Amino acid sequence: MRINKYIASCGIASRRKAEEIILQKRVKVNGKVVEELSFNIDENNDTVEIDGVQIGLDEKEVYIVLNKPEGYITTVKDQFDRPSVLDLVGDIKERIYPIGRLDYETSGLLILTNDGDLTYKLTHPKHEVDKTYMAIVKGIPTIDEMKKFEEGLYIEDYKTAPAKIRIVKKDEEKNYAICEIKIHEGRNRQVRKMCRAIEHPVLRLRRVAMGKITLKETKVGEYRHLTKEEVEYLKGLR
Ligand code: URA
């Protein structure tokens, strides 16, 4: 894009006024003063400054929900070069980040956005939204064990807030149960640690909802954009 058009697109000045600013040698691209009005920039990669202040195109806000496969990290990259969820949303040009995280081995619902205010709000301990998981656990939890889970239990030196657990399916012969688990907090590996604390370690874990946001028909490895109503709902949570 021509530099004067870019400056205008950023809402700084008209194209003509932008040319004046360029001729006054007040514009730098990647640290170098621009001398020519015909200078072209790569708006996705170049850094543009006017009077030493970086400018940029207003990004539109993007909100998506990804059905994360197992075997992906939710951070940008790690030292083991494992695949990242960002590899699955590469066709979105805005810089989006996950709201909260899921373990490498956990699958399911992950919301990603470039709306920093919403991310801050939804991950702040005060506003944590209910998260629903389906867990395959070893053995079949008893009523007493599930009660402990619901009352809050100690993981390391921390007592968890009340959570919910219900058995959806059990197989006594194969010795496992599928449980629906709802927690309000978001501590590191919390569901896994809570299940371990009642001696029913998680064999597989999938998140199915955050508040009332669900994956709907989104297939594993794919994403969908949240609807306007869903975005309003998330912004309105307290
Ligand atoms: N709890 C866990 O233990 N793992 C997750 O990925 C999410 C919640």
Boltz pocket constraint, residues with backbone or C-beta under 6 A from the ligand:
constraints:
  - pocket:
      binder: B
      contacts: [[A, 101], [A, 102], [A, 103], [A, 104], [A, 106], [A, 187], [A, 188], [A, 189], [A, 190], [A, 191], [A, 192], [A, 193], [A, 205]]
      max_distance: 6.0
